[in-house]
């Protein structure tokens, strides 16, 4: 059985990547199982998806403890303990990172014995955030034996059928570019051994009861969440048109799930872009339609809505 784990951040299409890979493997005659696993389900939060593929019925369930292939869509996740990117990796497993740093450097940094591959120097369509998942799916399909280019194209067509024609075309371009980039390592992933039931028999463990002042969770500093800039993964930016704003901030301010809308001393409504995740609720509920959505890349270039 092939056991594949795909790691990414919310918004990068990691769940879709697993579905594409699973569909491609299914088209090649494999029994397939794929499932996403979320923590905090929001844009930018670490998440992962698992794919199992075998020529026989699959009875395993749950997280993959000993993967044969680990695909990481964002190299910054390696340093995040909660993401558990390196969990279960040994000399047998192949680690694929989307990174501009060579695999040999990563191998030395992480001190792992297995092969480390990197996905870089891809065309713009494969590098944009919204097409990262397609690129990772294409690369993974090339590394797993038995998946043809035609099966990958068919899987992307079926899984991305709900997208517009232009988005499907760019996603396909990203997937095939990654497929071509992994040509030198085609089919390098190998099926791992079946897990053995070994270990010791579980038994009851008596734990001492600590006093609440020792055992209870405690936050030693106030307002620490402001230091986490959750707006960094925004793809669309809400921008207020001051000429149309009626200053009814009790609507947009109350319904903003992140409390990122406030009023300055002059009474003008302002958005805290360090913590606005771009959910666009304010755009939808603004009565005078004074808030409009702007692509984040364009807003950064033009300095729009910078306050």
N, C-alpha and C positions, 0 to 999 in steps of 0.2 A: 504494500500500500504506500502511495505517496502522501506525505503529510506536509502541508504547506501553510505557512502563517504569513499574513500580509499586515504590516503596520503602517499607519498613517495618522493624519490629523483630520478631524471633522471638516468636511468641505473639499477634501482632496480626491474623493471618489474611491476610497479603499474598499468599501462594501461592493460597489459596482465592479471594481477590478476583480474581486473574488468571484462574483457572479459570471463575469466574462470568461475567466479562466475555467470555472466549473462547467459552463456551457460548452466550451471548446473541448474539454476532456470528455464530456458526455457524448458529444458528436463523434468522438473517436472510439466509442464503445466502452468507456469506463463507467463503473458505478461511481456516483459522485455525491458528495455531501459538502455544502458550504453554509457558513453561518457567521454573522457579524457579532462582535462583542463590544459594547459601549461602556464608558465610564460616565462622565458628565456629558450628556448628549448635546453638544453645542459646537459651533464652528471653532476649529483650532484645538479642541481637546483630543488627547491621544485615544485611539481606538484601534482595533485589529479585527481581521476576518480570517477564518480558517477554511481550508479546502482539503478534503480527503478524496482520493481517487484510487480505485482498485478494480481489478478484473473480476472480483468476487464480491458478494454482498458485504456491506460495511456495517459492523455492529458497534464500533466505537462511537462515543458521544463526548461532548464537552470540549474543553480547551486542549490544544496539542502541547504535550509536555516535551516530546522529543521530535522536533521538526526535521524534515529532510531539506526543506528550502524555506528561508526567511527573506521576505521582501520588505524593504523599508523605504517608504516614499519620501520621508523627511529625515535627513541625517541628524537633526537636532534632537530627535527622539531617543537616540542612543544614550544621551546623558540624562534622560528622565527615568528615574527608577520605577515610577508607576507604570511606564509604558511596557516594561519587561521585554524589551526587544531581544536581548541576548539569552533569555530564559531557555534552558535545554539545549543550547547550541554546543555541539562537540565537533570532533575532527571529521565526522561524516557529513554534517550539515553544510549546505551552501548558503552564504549570506550575500544578498544583493542589496546594495545601498544606492539610492539616487543621490549622487555626490560628485563634485568635481575633484575630490581628492582621490588619488590612486588607491586601488585595493590593497596593495602591499603596505601602504602607510597605515590604513585602517587595521590591517592584520597585526601590525606592530603595536598600535595604540591599544587595541582590545585584547591582545595576547591570546588569540585563539588559533587553533591548529588547522581548522578547516579552511576551504577556499573562500576568499572575499572578492566579490566582483562589484564594480561600480557602473552606474548608468549615467553617462554625461555626454556633453557635446551633441545634444539632440537639437533638431530644428525648433523654432519658436513654438510651434503647435504642440510639441511634446513637453515643453518646459512650463507653459502657462499652468497656473494652479488648477484650473478646472479640468485640464486634460492629463494631469499626473496619473490618475488612476488607470486611464487607458494605456499610458506608456508602461506602467508597472505590469499590467495584464499581458501586454505584448511581450515584454522581456521574460516574464515567468513562463509563458507558453513556449518560448523558444528553449528555455532551460530544461523543461520537463520532457522526457522522451515520449514520442508517440503523438505529438500534437502538430498538425500540419498548418501551413499558412492559411489554407482555405478554411480549415475549421475555426481558426482565430477570426477571420473575416466574417464568417457566418455567425459566430457567437456575438461579435460586436454589433452586427446588424440586428440581431434579435433582442439583445439586452438594451440597446440604445434606441429602440424603435420609437420611443416617446419623444425623442429630441427632434429639433428642427433639422432640415437637410444640411445646413452649413455646419452645425455643431457635430452632427454625425460624421461628416466628412473630415473635420479637423480631428475628431477623436480617432477615427480610423488612421489618419495620417500619423498621429502620435503613436498609436499601437504598433503600426508596421515599422515606423522608424526605430522603435525600441527592439522589435523583433530582429531587424537587420543588424542593429548594434551588438546583439548578443550572438551573432553567427559563429564566432570563434569558440563559444562555450556551449553550443547547441547540444541538448541532451545530456548535460553533465550531472543532473540530479539523479540520485540513485535511491531506490526504495530502502527504507530503514528496516531493521529487524523488528519482529513482533515483540511488543513489550512483555516481559515476564512478570508473573504475579509476585515474585520474591519479596523480600523485606520481612519485617517482624509483624507479628499479629498485634493489631491495635488493642490497647487496654485502657482502662479508666485511669485518669491522672487526677490526683487531688491537688488543687491549687490553693494556696493560702489566700485568705480574704484580707486585702489591704484596706487601710482606712481611706475614706473618700478623698482626703487631702493629698493622698499619694496616688490612688488609682484613677481618680476622675480626670477627664480631659480638661486642660486649662490653656487658655490663650493669654500670654503674658504681655501682649501689647495691643493697643486699640487701633482700629482702622488699618490693619495691615493689607486688606484686600486691594486698597488703592494702588499698591505697588505692583500689582499684576495687571499689565496693560493688555486687557482682553480684546482691545480693538485692533490688534495687529493683524488679525486674520480676516478683517472685513474686506469684502470684494465690492460692495456697493456702499456709497456714503450718502446719508441724508443731509441735504443742504437747505438751510432756511433762507427764503427770499424776504428780507426785512421790509420791502415795500408792500408785501401782501400779508405779512404776519399780523394777526389781530391780537397777539399776546395772550391767547387763551391757553396758557401753559398748564393749567390744571388738567387739560385733556392729554396732551402729548407727554407731559411730565409724569402724570399718574400712571399712564399705560406703558411707559418705557420699562421693560422688564429689568434693565440694568441700572435704572436711576441715573441715566447719563444726560438727562435734560434738566436744565435749571434756569434761573433768571438772574441776570447780572444786576449790579446796583442801579443801572439806568432803566431797568424794567424790561430789557430785551431778552428774548428766549435764546439760550445758547446750548450747544451740544458738546459734551465732553468726548472728543474723538479718541482719547486714550482708552476709553472703556465702552464706547458704542460698538456693538458687534455687527451692526448692519442688518438687523432683523426687518427693518422697514415698516414696523407697526406704526410709527409716527407719520410716515408718508401716507398710509392708508386712512388714518383716522383724522388727519388735519382738516377741519371744516372748510377753511378758505383755500385749501390746496396750496399752502405757502411753503410746504416742504417737498422737495423733489429728489429723486434718486440719481446719483451720478456715479459712474464707474470709478472705483478707488484709484486706479492708475491715472485716469485723466484728471481727477481732482487733485492728486499729488502734483502733477505736472503744472496745473494752472493755479494751484494754491487756493482752490475754491473751498469755501466753508471752513477756513483755517481756524476760526475762533472757537 
